[in-house]
Amino acid sequence: MAFEKFITPKRGGAGKYDTPHVIISRSYIVINEKASEQIGDAFNYVVLHFDKETHSIGFWFWKERVLDSYSLCKKNQRYRNCFLINGRAFSKRYEIFKLIDQIGKNAFPLVQDGNNKDFYIAILKK
């Protein structure tokens, strides 16, 4: 009997984008390494917003806990230097998973708002 070694296929994940991106999974909202470098290490919390007309997610970053904020889990292993947000309740409330299924992708560019340097926007579109 000859065994063949299984070689894990390369996966994209949060590190495959050279520009700031948000990756939405069933468990987490991942802010990739490029975006986390742009945002900086000073922030520990984020308040999530949703615009139903433009299908946009707003991320308002805070140094201290504020009402309705999520903790930023800072990962620097598998996901390199990414931020993880346990946004499952947010995603369910605004049917983000249904939107992602319609669009056919789960990664979206993250851009800084021109009016507020601590506010970033990801528009959920193709």
Protein Blocks (a to p, Z undefined) as FASTA:
>chain_A
ZZddddddddebjmlpcbdcddddfkbccddfklmmmnopmbcbdcddddfklopacddd
dfbdcehiacddddfbknopaddddfklmmmmnommmmmmmnopabdcddddfklmkbcc
ddddZZ
